[in-house]
Amino acid sequence: MEELVRRARDGDIKAFEGLVEAYKNKGFALSYSILGDRYSAEDVLQEAFIKAWRSLKALKDVSAFNTWFMRIIINLSYNEVKKRKREISIENFEDIPSVGDSAEDRIDIQRALSGLSVDHRVILILREIDGLSYDEIAEVLNIPIGTVKSRINAARMRMREILREEG
């Protein structure tokens, strides 16, 4: 992956297309988890790739592409939330890449996620679905590691409450 980033940073459009292919699902899932709207998430993802292409030369450490790109998506998604200034709701649970064993489990988890605050939803997606470490999450969200740990804990507790209420 680092070689693709290096080549894309040097202006190789085919290498950048490889990055788009590698990150489109993950980027969409992250944006969708914040926005709850398929079309807005697609718009944000497209804007994120354009911004990444234009800014890629400034990326010094090619191994940091993952967290750098996710930060772009989060920032653009938060900007969209601010622009809307309304409560986010998940509209179609089938569209989100999911976790869980059965369709029913996935829907329950996605409904519970939609009941979380945007900050808690994002942090759980980054940790549980994207598998980022606490350090990586702190870097992506630009918050202290202690805040990462407390938000993850609070988000997990709230998820349990929501799942118990629905069960």
Stockholm file with secondary structure:
# STOCKHOLM 1.0

chainA/1-167         MEELVRRARDGDIKAFEGLVEAYKNKGFALSYSILGDRYSAEDVLQEAFIKAWRSLKALKDVSAFNTWFMRIIINLSYNEVKKRKREISIENFEDIPSVGDSAEDRIDIQRALSGLSVDHRVILILREIDGLSYDEIAEVLNIPIGTVKSRINAARMRMREILREEG
#=GR chainA/1-167 SS CHHHHHHHHTTCHHHHHHHHHHHHHHHHHHHHHHHCCHHHHHHHHHHHHHHHHHHGGGCCCGGGHHHHHHHHHHHHHHHHHHHHCSCCCCCCGGGSCCCSSSHHHHHHHHHHHHTSCHHHHHHHIIIIISCCCHHHHHHHHTCCHHHHHHHHHHHHHHHHHHHHHHC
#=GC SS_cons         CHHHHHHHHTTCHHHHHHHHHHHHHHHHHHHHHHHCCHHHHHHHHHHHHHHHHHHGGGCCCGGGHHHHHHHHHHHHHHHHHHHHCSCCCCCCGGGSCCCSSSHHHHHHHHHHHHTSCHHHHHHHIIIIISCCCHHHHHHHHTCCHHHHHHHHHHHHHHHHHHHHHHC
//
